[in-house]
Amino acid sequence: MSLVHDPAAGRTGFQLAYGDTDTVGIAYFDIYYRWMERCYSTWLFAHGIRSGQMAEDLGAVTVGLSSGCRYVDTVEVFDEVVCQAVADRIGTTSYAVGFEFTRGDVLVTKGQMVFAARDAADFTKTPVPQRLLTALESLPAPRFDVQV
């Protein structure tokens, strides 16, 4: 399998190494959070948005409300995995980005990060900025019916 890496499409491929696993070579749970953040931040960057500059660029910031993972299958050292960001839910003031981790065509883990938009000046609830909303709407729908 060749790893697919396309940040603008919300896709990041990687191969596990021993540092990603426990002592018996099975993926350690915290690696998924690192890859979800990497997939999300490089996807934003590919769409001209930097999390640390949202206040200046968009007049709003996003705050994380929750995150989670559901482990569906064992992933081991040297497995090649693709993390695909998907539009789990897009609301007016908040959104959930899903992360489907696949080995080949098999779902191994489903992650999710939920964000809320806040006004940069007073931190009150605000609509998701249009530039961010347009980017979110470019994400594919989930391929797998797995809830986090």
N, C-alpha and C positions, 0 to 999 in steps of 0.2 A: 504494500500500500504506500502511496506517496502522500505525505502530509500536505493538507490544504491550508494555506495561510492567506486570508483575504480580509484585512481589517475593515475595509469599507463595507463589506458584507456581514461583518460581525462574526468572522470565522477565524479561529486561531488553532493551528495544529501544533502538537508537541509529542515528544517521546519521553516516557518516564525513565528516570535514572534511579540509582539506589537511594539518593537523597530524598526522593519523593515517596519512599516506601518504609514500611516497618522492618523489623529484623528478619522476617521471612519473605520479604520481597513483594508484599501486597501494598497497594497505594494507601498512604496515610491520609486520613480524611481532610486535613487542612490544606492539601494541595489544591483542592477544587476551588477554595475561596481565592487563592492567589491567581488561578487561571481565570476565574470569573471576573475579577477586578482587572486583570490584564486585557482580557477580551473586551470588556466594557470600555475601559479608558482608551484603548487604541482605536476602537470603533468610533467613540466620540471624536477623537483627534482626527481621524480620517474624514469626519464630517465638519471639520473646522471648529470644533468645540473643545475647550479645555476646562475640566472641572474646576481647577483653581482660578480660572478667569471668568467664570460664568457671571459673577456679580457685575464686573465691568462690561463684559460683552453682551450679556442678555438681560441685565437688570434683575436677575433672579438667581437663586442658588437652589441646589437640590440637597436634600438630607436623606440619609438612609433610614428607613423605618424598620426593615427586617430583612433577614436573609436566611437561606436554608438550603439543604441538599437532601436528596433521597438517593440512596445507593441501591442500584438495581442489579449490578453484576460486579464481580471481582475484577480489578485491574491490577496488573502485575508489572514488575520492572521490565523495561524495554518495550512495553505495549505502546503502540502509536494511537493517539487519541486526538479527536477534533472537538473543540468547544465551539458550538454555534449559538450565538445570541438570538433569541426569538422574542416576539412581542406577546408576552403572556397576557398583559392587560394594559390598556392605555386609557386613562381617565382624563378629566379636565384639570385636576390639580395634583394628580399622582399617577404613577405607572409602575408596572412590574416587568422587569426584563428576566426572561427565563434563559437558562443555559443548558443546552442538550449536549452532553458529553457522549460521543460515540466512538466505538472501535469498529471500523468498517461501517456497516449499516445497523449495528446493534447498539441500543442505548445502554450505557453503563452507569450513568449518573445524571440526575436532573437537578439543577440548581436554580435559585431565584434570588433576585435582589429587588426590593421594593423601595421606591423613592417618592418623596413629596417635594413639590415646588414651593419655595418661600420667597417673598419679596426681599431683595437685597438690602433695602433701607430699614425696614422695621420687622422683618422676619415673619410677617403675617402670611397666611395661605394665599397663594396666587396661582393663576393658570400656568400650565406648562408653557414656557416660551415657544413661539412659533418655530424658530429654527430647530429647537430640540424636538418638538412635536413632529416636524417633517422628517427628521432623522429616525425617530422612533417608528413612524409609519412605514419606513423603508425596510424594517426588519421583517423576516419571514414569520409566518404563523408557526406555532409549535407543530412538530411532526409526530410527537408521541403523546399519548393521553396519560401522563403521569403527573400527579399533583405533588407539590413540595410540602 
